[in-house]
Amino acid sequence: MRESVKRGLVPRRALLGGAALLATPALAQAPWPNRPLRFIVGFAAGGPTDTLARLAAPGFQEALGQPVVVENRPGAAANLGTEAVIRATDGHTFLIANSGQVVINPHTYANLPFDPMRELAPVAKMMTNYFLMTIAAQVPAQSHAELVALMRRATTPFTYASTGAGGITHVVTEAWRRAIGVEAEPVHFRGTAAAIPDVLANRVPIFMDGIQLLGQHVDAGRLRALFVTKGERQPLQPNVPTTREIGIPDVNFESWFAMYAPRNTPREIILRMAEINRPVMLAPPVRERLAQGAVDAVPSTPEELASLTQRDFERFGAVVRAGNIRAE
């Protein structure tokens, strides 16, 4: 891994897309867009990143007058999709990314052939999801405090589910475990759907994942919700306390989704895409669709996304180093 990634020494100008200003004059001066745009998703169809891309694509298509094609490049925790965008040179290719593939993967993959912190230009944040901490209904704990007490009395460590070694649910749950000072061992699954049966059966009793993914099982009484990683309580789970309310305010992690471009994309294109992103994400049909899954539309400027990317790169990096977390 490159030393700049290991140490988090990423110049602010790199995150602000400074390299975009070095684009070739031919690309910068050509009419744009002059061909279909591609939204690259590093995950299979049907997941939250793919759903976001397909929800946003029609709005961008209408605003730009060119087709917007969503292209799935799943594999290696979305690294294949990220690399495809980094290598693109047509000025019409953009990455619709989950935060983890940009700010966590550089820490957990030792041999990435690219550096997303230097080779991607932030365009705009699009939406934010929050985590719901749950336990199997069979666990004899009605609150977070009771779970912690139970874990401290246990003669063998509890287990918790993650959606993949080195992934965002693994890292966030490790941050929680370290914050409360208990031992717990991860059991890694290939995604939420694969983890749910073992969690419901109490074979792996603890699971922290997106509120929209676990909320249905809480409502059905199959899981018990202990907290949500947000500053305010969520309308879909109004009785579930926040991390601040239960005394662990630093575990207020979010899983955000955003658009990035190759670093050599002209600045004017980045600004245009960010400008379009705001009305697209705030359109009532889009906001209503997202709200159904307890997801917030949060369009931003390129500078705001750059700041968020740098902050979470450093924050998640500290958790990864402290727990010696690896994806491989």
C-alpha positions in Angstrom: 0.0 0.0 0.0 1.3 3.5 -0.8 2.7 5.4 2.2 0.3 8.3 1.6 -2.7 6.0 2.1 -1.2 4.2 5.1 -0.6 7.5 6.9 -3.6 9.4 5.7 -1.3 12.1 4.4 -3.6 13.2 1.6 -3.2 16.8 0.5 -6.4 18.8 0.7 -6.0 20.0 -2.8 -6.1 16.4 -4.1 -9.6 16.0 -2.5 -10.8 19.2 -3.9 -10.2 18.0 -7.4 -7.2 20.2 -8.0 -5.9 17.8 -10.6 -9.1 18.4 -12.6 -7.8 21.8 -13.5 -5.0 20.1 -15.4 -7.3 18.5 -17.9 -6.4 18.7 -21.6 -7.6 21.7 -23.4 -9.4 19.5 -26.0 -11.5 17.9 -23.3 -12.2 21.1 -21.5 -13.3 23.0 -24.6 -15.3 20.4 -26.3 -19.1 20.6 -26.1 -20.2 18.6 -23.0 -21.9 16.2 -22.7 -21.6 14.9 -26.3 -22.3 11.2 -25.6 -24.1 9.1 -23.0 -22.9 9.3 -19.4 -22.0 6.3 -17.4 -22.8 5.9 -13.7 -20.5 3.1 -12.5 -21.7 1.1 -9.4 -19.2 -1.3 -7.8 -22.0 -3.6 -6.5 -24.5 -5.9 -8.0 -27.9 -4.7 -9.1 -30.5 -4.3 -6.4 -28.4 -3.0 -3.5 -28.6 0.5 -2.1 -25.8 1.9 -4.2 -27.4 0.5 -7.4 -30.8 1.7 -6.3 -29.5 5.2 -5.8 -27.8 5.4 -9.2 -31.0 4.2 -11.0 -33.2 6.6 -9.0 -30.9 9.6 -9.8 -30.1 8.7 -13.4 -33.4 10.0 -15.0 -33.0 13.4 -13.4 -29.4 13.8 -14.8 -30.5 12.5 -18.1 -33.3 15.1 -18.3 -31.0 18.0 -17.2 -28.1 17.1 -19.6 -30.0 15.9 -22.6 -28.0 12.7 -22.9 -28.7 9.1 -21.8 -27.4 8.1 -18.5 -26.4 4.4 -18.3 -26.0 2.6 -15.0 -23.2 0.1 -15.2 -22.6 -2.5 -12.5 -19.0 -3.6 -11.9 -19.3 -5.7 -8.8 -16.3 -7.4 -7.2 -13.5 -7.0 -4.5 -15.7 -4.9 -2.2 -16.4 -2.4 -5.1 -12.7 -1.9 -5.9 -13.3 -3.1 -9.5 -15.9 -0.3 -10.0 -13.7 2.3 -8.4 -10.8 1.4 -10.6 -12.9 1.4 -13.7 -13.8 5.1 -13.0 -10.3 6.1 -12.1 -9.0 4.7 -15.4 -11.7 6.4 -17.5 -10.6 9.3 -19.7 -13.8 10.2 -21.6 -15.1 12.9 -19.2 -18.5 11.2 -19.2 -17.9 8.5 -16.5 -18.8 8.9 -12.8 -18.7 6.7 -9.8 -21.7 6.3 -7.6 -20.0 5.1 -4.4 -20.7 3.9 -0.9 -18.4 5.7 1.5 -16.7 2.5 2.6 -15.2 1.8 -0.9 -13.5 5.2 -0.8 -12.5 5.8 2.8 -12.2 2.3 4.3 -10.8 0.1 1.5 -7.5 2.0 1.2 -6.8 1.0 4.8 -8.0 -2.6 4.7 -6.6 -3.7 1.3 -2.9 -3.9 1.4 -2.3 -4.1 -2.4 -4.7 -1.7 -4.0 -3.4 -0.8 -7.5 -4.8 2.7 -7.2 -5.3 5.4 -4.5 -9.0 6.6 -4.5 -8.1 9.5 -2.2 -5.7 10.9 -4.8 -7.2 9.6 -8.0 -10.9 10.5 -7.5 -12.3 14.0 -7.6 -15.3 14.6 -5.2 -18.4 15.7 -7.0 -21.3 15.7 -4.6 -22.8 13.8 -1.6 -26.1 12.2 -2.5 -27.7 10.4 0.5 -26.9 9.2 4.0 -27.9 6.0 5.8 -27.5 5.2 9.5 -26.8 2.0 11.4 -29.2 0.2 13.7 -27.7 -2.0 16.4 -29.7 -5.1 16.9 -29.6 -8.4 18.8 -31.6 -11.6 18.3 -34.9 -11.6 20.1 -33.7 -14.6 22.2 -30.9 -12.6 23.8 -31.9 -11.8 27.5 -31.2 -8.1 27.2 -33.8 -5.4 26.7 -31.4 -2.4 26.4 -27.9 -1.6 25.4 -26.8 -1.4 29.0 -28.2 -4.9 29.7 -26.4 -6.3 26.6 -23.0 -4.8 27.8 -23.5 -6.2 31.3 -24.4 -9.6 29.8 -21.3 -9.5 27.6 -19.0 -8.6 30.5 -20.3 -11.6 32.5 -20.0 -14.1 29.6 -17.3 -16.7 30.0 -16.8 -16.8 26.2 -16.9 -13.8 23.9 -20.2 -13.0 22.1 -20.1 -13.0 18.3 -21.4 -10.3 15.9 -22.2 -10.5 12.2 -20.5 -8.4 9.6 -21.3 -8.2 5.9 -17.6 -8.8 5.0 -14.2 -8.7 6.5 -12.9 -5.1 6.4 -16.3 -3.8 5.2 -18.1 -0.9 6.8 -20.3 -3.0 9.1 -17.2 -4.8 10.4 -15.3 -1.5 11.1 -18.3 0.3 12.7 -19.1 -2.7 15.0 -15.4 -2.8 16.0 -15.6 0.9 16.8 -18.6 0.2 19.0 -16.9 -2.8 20.7 -13.8 -0.8 21.5 -15.9 2.2 22.8 -17.7 0.0 25.4 -14.6 -2.1 26.2 -15.9 -5.6 25.7 -14.6 -8.6 23.8 -16.6 -9.8 20.8 -15.6 -11.8 17.7 -16.7 -11.1 14.1 -18.4 -13.7 11.9 -18.2 -12.5 8.3 -21.0 -13.1 5.8 -21.4 -12.2 2.1 -23.8 -9.4 2.6 -26.9 -8.7 4.8 -29.1 -11.4 3.3 -26.6 -14.1 4.1 -26.2 -12.9 7.7 -29.8 -12.5 8.6 -30.7 -16.2 9.1 -27.9 -16.8 11.6 -28.7 -13.6 13.5 -32.4 -14.5 13.7 -31.5 -18.0 14.9 -29.3 -16.5 17.6 -26.3 -18.3 16.3 -24.6 -14.9 15.8 -26.6 -12.7 18.1 -25.4 -9.2 17.4 -25.7 -7.3 14.1 -25.3 -3.7 13.2 -26.4 -2.7 9.6 -28.5 -0.2 7.8 -31.7 0.8 9.5 -33.8 0.2 6.4 -32.4 -3.4 6.2 -32.9 -4.4 9.8 -36.0 -2.4 10.7 -38.4 -4.8 9.2 -37.1 -7.6 11.4 -37.4 -5.3 14.5 -41.0 -4.5 13.6 -41.7 -8.2 13.3 -40.2 -8.9 16.7 -37.4 -11.1 15.4 -34.7 -8.6 16.3 -34.4 -6.1 19.2 -33.1 -2.7 18.4 -30.7 -1.1 20.9 -29.6 2.1 19.3 -29.3 4.1 16.1 -26.1 5.9 15.0 -27.7 9.3 14.5 -28.0 12.4 16.5 -31.8 12.3 16.4 -34.3 9.4 16.7 -35.5 8.0 13.5 -39.2 8.2 12.5 -39.3 4.6 11.4 -37.9 3.5 14.8 -39.0 6.3 17.2 -38.5 4.2 20.4 -34.9 3.4 19.6 -32.4 5.7 21.4 -29.4 7.3 19.8 -25.7 6.7 20.6 -25.7 10.0 22.4 -28.6 9.0 24.6 -26.9 5.8 25.7 -23.5 7.4 26.4 -21.4 6.5 23.4 -21.7 9.7 21.2 -18.5 8.9 19.3 -20.2 5.9 17.7 -22.3 8.1 15.5 -21.1 6.7 12.2 -23.1 7.0 9.0 -22.9 5.3 5.7 -23.1 7.9 3.0 -23.3 7.7 -0.8 -21.7 10.1 -3.2 -20.6 10.8 -6.7 -17.0 11.0 -7.7 -15.2 11.6 -11.1 -11.7 10.7 -12.4 -9.2 13.2 -11.2 -8.6 14.7 -14.6 -12.2 15.6 -15.1 -12.5 19.4 -15.9 -13.6 21.5 -12.9 -16.5 22.9 -14.9 -17.9 19.5 -15.4 -17.6 18.6 -11.7 -19.4 21.8 -10.8 -22.2 21.2 -13.4 -22.8 17.7 -12.1 -22.9 19.0 -8.5 -25.3 21.7 -9.5 -27.7 19.1 -11.1 -27.4 16.7 -8.2 -29.1 19.1 -5.8 -32.5 19.4 -7.5 -32.4 15.7 -8.5 -31.9 14.5 -5.0 -34.3 17.0 -3.5 -37.1 16.3 -6.0 -40.2 15.1 -4.0 -40.5 11.7 -5.6 -36.8 11.0 -4.9 -37.0 12.2 -1.3 -40.2 10.2 -0.6 -38.7 7.1 -2.0 -35.6 7.5 0.1 -37.6 8.3 3.2 -39.4 5.0 3.0 -36.1 3.4 3.8 -35.1 5.8 6.5 -32.5 7.3 4.1 -31.8 11.1 3.9 -31.2 13.0 0.7 -28.2 15.2 1.4 -26.8 16.9 -1.7 -23.5 18.8 -1.2 -20.9 20.9 -3.0 -17.6 19.3 -4.1 -15.8 21.0 -1.3 -18.2 19.7 1.3 -17.8 16.1 0.0 -14.0 16.6 0.0 -14.1 17.6 3.6 -16.3 14.7 4.6 -14.2 12.2 2.6 -11.0 13.4 4.4 -12.7 13.3 7.8 -14.0 9.8 7.5 -10.8 8.6 5.8 -8.9 9.6 9.0 -11.7 8.5 11.4 -12.2 5.0 9.9 -8.4 4.6 9.4 -7.9 5.0 13.2 -10.4 2.2 13.9 -8.8 -0.1 11.3 -5.3 0.4 12.7 -6.4 0.0 16.3 -8.1 -3.3 15.5 -5.6 -4.4 12.8 -8.6 -5.0 10.5 -7.9 -6.5 7.1 -10.1 -7.3 4.1 -7.8 -10.0 2.8 
